[in-house]
Amino acid sequence: MTNSYNWSHRKLTFEQAEEMRHLYSLGNASHAKLAKQFNVSTTVARFIINNVNYKNPIPSPQKVRK
């Protein structure tokens, strides 16, 4: 079974999402400020910061050949 979801349509990488979460955790950046900095909507920034989007992908299990 393979993971057929195509991650290539995303505007940010997982590393950028982690950076956004880190900057928000420092307390001196709002959702709107980070959205503008990373060129995404405020809603997307909020979803990333709240771990709704851009969770680390689960690697698809490899088929075992016998």
N, C-alpha and C positions, 0 to 999 in steps of 0.2 A: 504494500500500500504506500502510495506516495502522496505528498502534500501538493495538491494541484493549485493552491492559491498563489497568485502572481503578486509578489511584493513590489514589483518594479514601478507600479503607478504611484507610489508614495513620494511626496516632495522632500521629506527629511529622511536621514539615516537614523538608525537606532542610537548611534553615538550622539547625534545632534539632539535627539529627544532626551537622552540622559543629561546632556549639557543644559538643556532648557529646564529640566527638573532641578538640577543643581543650582542654577542661577536663581530660580524661584525660591529654593530652600534657604538661600542666603538672606532673603527678606527685603531686598532692595529692588525687586523687579515685579511688576504686575503682569497679569495675563495679557493685557493690551500691549504693554511695552515689549514683552517677549514675542508676541504675535508679529508685531511690526519688525522686530530684529530678525526673526526667522522667516519672514514673508509668508505667513499663514494667517488664517482667520483667528479671531479671538476664541471662537468655539473650539477650534482644533487645538489651540494652545492650552485651553482649559482641560480638554480631554487628555492631552499628553501629560500634563502636570498631575492629573488625578488618576493616572495609569489606566485609563479606559482604552486609549490607543497606544500604539508603539510599545507593546510589551515585547520582550525578547522572543523571537520565534522559536517554536519547539522544532528541533530538527526532525525531519521525517525519518521513520525507521527504515533501514536498508533491508531489502529482501535478502534472505539467506539462501544461497544456492546449495543444493545438496548433490 
